[in-house]
Amino acid sequence: MTADRLYEVLNPRGTQTPTQLSPLSPRLQDFKDKKIYLVDLGKPESDTAFDALEQYLTEAIPASKIIRKRKKLTYFVNEPDLWDDIQKNANALVFGVFD
Protein backbone atom coordinates (compact mmCIF):
# COMPACT_ATOMS: atom_id res chain seq x y z
CA MET A 1 0.00 0.00 0.00
CA THR A 2 1.30 3.41 -0.87
CA ALA A 3 1.28 6.38 1.48
CA ASP A 4 -0.09 8.79 -1.14
CA ARG A 5 -3.72 7.76 -0.58
CA LEU A 6 -5.82 9.54 1.99
CA TYR A 7 -9.21 8.27 3.05
CA GLU A 8 -11.84 10.26 4.87
CA VAL A 9 -14.08 8.23 7.15
CA LEU A 10 -17.56 9.60 7.76
CA ASN A 11 -19.67 9.03 10.83
CA PRO A 12 -22.57 6.78 9.69
CA ARG A 13 -24.85 8.23 12.37
CA GLY A 14 -24.95 11.60 10.64
CA THR A 15 -25.11 14.90 12.43
CA GLN A 16 -27.46 15.04 15.36
CA THR A 17 -29.05 18.43 15.78
CA PRO A 18 -30.00 19.50 19.29
CA THR A 19 -33.62 18.79 20.17
CA GLN A 20 -35.73 20.93 22.43
CA LEU A 21 -37.87 18.70 24.59
CA SER A 22 -41.32 19.76 25.67
CA PRO A 23 -43.69 17.95 28.01
CA LEU A 24 -46.85 16.23 26.84
CA SER A 25 -50.05 18.21 27.04
CA PRO A 26 -52.27 17.35 29.97
CA ARG A 27 -55.07 14.88 29.22
CA LEU A 28 -58.50 16.29 28.57
CA GLN A 29 -61.03 15.45 31.27
CA ASP A 30 -63.77 15.23 28.63
CA PHE A 31 -64.39 16.18 25.02
CA LYS A 32 -67.52 18.28 25.56
CA ASP A 33 -67.32 21.51 23.55
CA LYS A 34 -63.80 20.60 22.39
CA LYS A 35 -62.34 20.86 18.89
CA ILE A 36 -60.82 17.59 17.69
CA TYR A 37 -58.65 17.94 14.61
CA LEU A 38 -58.23 14.97 12.29
CA VAL A 39 -55.17 15.53 10.09
CA ASP A 40 -54.84 13.25 7.09
CA LEU A 41 -51.48 12.77 5.42
CA GLY A 42 -53.25 11.88 2.18
CA LYS A 43 -52.06 8.31 1.69
CA PRO A 44 -54.21 6.05 -0.52
CA GLU A 45 -57.44 4.98 1.21
CA SER A 46 -56.72 7.15 4.25
CA ASP A 47 -59.90 9.08 3.54
CA THR A 48 -61.87 5.85 4.12
CA ALA A 49 -60.32 5.44 7.56
CA PHE A 50 -60.87 9.10 8.42
CA ASP A 51 -64.49 8.93 7.24
CA ALA A 52 -65.09 6.04 9.64
CA LEU A 53 -63.23 7.77 12.47
CA GLU A 54 -65.12 11.02 11.95
CA GLN A 55 -68.46 9.20 11.94
CA TYR A 56 -67.54 7.31 15.13
CA LEU A 57 -66.37 10.44 16.97
CA THR A 58 -69.43 12.43 15.85
CA GLU A 59 -71.72 9.73 17.25
CA ALA A 60 -69.67 8.98 20.39
CA ILE A 61 -68.98 12.61 21.33
CA PRO A 62 -71.79 14.70 19.82
CA ALA A 63 -70.89 17.76 21.93
CA SER A 64 -67.45 18.02 20.30
CA LYS A 65 -66.56 19.63 16.99
CA ILE A 66 -64.64 17.48 14.52
CA ILE A 67 -62.40 19.40 12.10
CA ARG A 68 -60.73 17.58 9.23
CA LYS A 69 -57.57 18.81 7.59
CA ARG A 70 -55.42 17.26 4.89
CA LYS A 71 -51.70 17.87 4.87
CA LYS A 72 -50.84 19.38 1.50
CA LEU A 73 -47.20 18.34 1.42
CA THR A 74 -45.38 15.15 2.34
CA TYR A 75 -44.82 14.00 5.90
CA PHE A 76 -41.29 15.42 6.03
CA VAL A 77 -42.15 18.91 4.76
CA ASN A 78 -43.18 21.44 7.38
CA GLU A 79 -46.45 23.33 6.95
CA PRO A 80 -46.30 26.18 9.50
CA ASP A 81 -49.83 27.45 8.74
CA LEU A 82 -51.32 24.03 9.49
CA TRP A 83 -49.44 23.62 12.76
CA ASP A 84 -50.19 27.22 13.83
CA ASP A 85 -53.90 26.62 13.25
CA ILE A 86 -53.76 23.42 15.30
CA GLN A 87 -51.80 25.01 18.14
CA LYS A 88 -54.19 27.97 18.35
CA ASN A 89 -57.50 26.16 17.92
CA ALA A 90 -57.32 22.41 18.60
CA ASN A 91 -58.02 20.77 21.92
CA ALA A 92 -57.09 17.33 20.58
CA LEU A 93 -55.34 15.99 17.49
CA VAL A 94 -55.43 12.72 15.58
CA PHE A 95 -52.64 12.62 13.00
CA GLY A 96 -53.08 9.68 10.67
CA VAL A 97 -50.27 8.24 8.61
CA PHE A 98 -51.97 4.93 7.69
CA ASP A 99 -48.94 3.02 6.45
C-alpha positions as CSV (number, residue, x, y, z in Angstrom):
1,M,0.0,0.0,0.0
2,T,1.3,3.4,-0.9
3,A,1.3,6.4,1.5
4,D,-0.1,8.8,-1.1
5,R,-3.7,7.8,-0.6
6,L,-5.8,9.5,2.0
7,Y,-9.2,8.3,3.1
8,E,-11.8,10.3,4.9
9,V,-14.1,8.2,7.1
10,L,-17.6,9.6,7.8
11,N,-19.7,9.0,10.8
12,P,-22.6,6.8,9.7
13,R,-24.8,8.2,12.4
14,G,-25.0,11.6,10.6
15,T,-25.1,14.9,12.4
16,Q,-27.5,15.0,15.4
17,T,-29.1,18.4,15.8
18,P,-30.0,19.5,19.3
19,T,-33.6,18.8,20.2
20,Q,-35.7,20.9,22.4
21,L,-37.9,18.7,24.6
22,S,-41.3,19.8,25.7
23,P,-43.7,17.9,28.0
24,L,-46.9,16.2,26.8
25,S,-50.0,18.2,27.0
26,P,-52.3,17.3,30.0
27,R,-55.1,14.9,29.2
28,L,-58.5,16.3,28.6
29,Q,-61.0,15.5,31.3
30,D,-63.8,15.2,28.6
31,F,-64.4,16.2,25.0
32,K,-67.5,18.3,25.6
33,D,-67.3,21.5,23.5
34,K,-63.8,20.6,22.4
35,K,-62.3,20.9,18.9
36,I,-60.8,17.6,17.7
37,Y,-58.7,17.9,14.6
38,L,-58.2,15.0,12.3
39,V,-55.2,15.5,10.1
40,D,-54.8,13.2,7.1
41,L,-51.5,12.8,5.4
42,G,-53.2,11.9,2.2
43,K,-52.1,8.3,1.7
44,P,-54.2,6.1,-0.5
45,E,-57.4,5.0,1.2
46,S,-56.7,7.2,4.2
47,D,-59.9,9.1,3.5
48,T,-61.9,5.9,4.1
49,A,-60.3,5.4,7.6
50,F,-60.9,9.1,8.4
51,D,-64.5,8.9,7.2
52,A,-65.1,6.0,9.6
53,L,-63.2,7.8,12.5
54,E,-65.1,11.0,11.9
55,Q,-68.5,9.2,11.9
56,Y,-67.5,7.3,15.1
57,L,-66.4,10.4,17.0
58,T,-69.4,12.4,15.9
59,E,-71.7,9.7,17.3
60,A,-69.7,9.0,20.4
61,I,-69.0,12.6,21.3
62,P,-71.8,14.7,19.8
63,A,-70.9,17.8,21.9
64,S,-67.5,18.0,20.3
65,K,-66.6,19.6,17.0
66,I,-64.6,17.5,14.5
67,I,-62.4,19.4,12.1
68,R,-60.7,17.6,9.2
69,K,-57.6,18.8,7.6
70,R,-55.4,17.3,4.9
71,K,-51.7,17.9,4.9
72,K,-50.8,19.4,1.5
73,L,-47.2,18.3,1.4
74,T,-45.4,15.1,2.3
75,Y,-44.8,14.0,5.9
76,F,-41.3,15.4,6.0
77,V,-42.1,18.9,4.8
78,N,-43.2,21.4,7.4
79,E,-46.4,23.3,6.9
80,P,-46.3,26.2,9.5
81,D,-49.8,27.5,8.7
82,L,-51.3,24.0,9.5
83,W,-49.4,23.6,12.8
84,D,-50.2,27.2,13.8
85,D,-53.9,26.6,13.3
86,I,-53.8,23.4,15.3
87,Q,-51.8,25.0,18.1
88,K,-54.2,28.0,18.3
89,N,-57.5,26.2,17.9
90,A,-57.3,22.4,18.6
91,N,-58.0,20.8,21.9
92,A,-57.1,17.3,20.6
93,L,-55.3,16.0,17.5
94,V,-55.4,12.7,15.6
95,F,-52.6,12.6,13.0
96,G,-53.1,9.7,10.7
97,V,-50.3,8.2,8.6
98,F,-52.0,4.9,7.7
99,D,-48.9,3.0,6.5
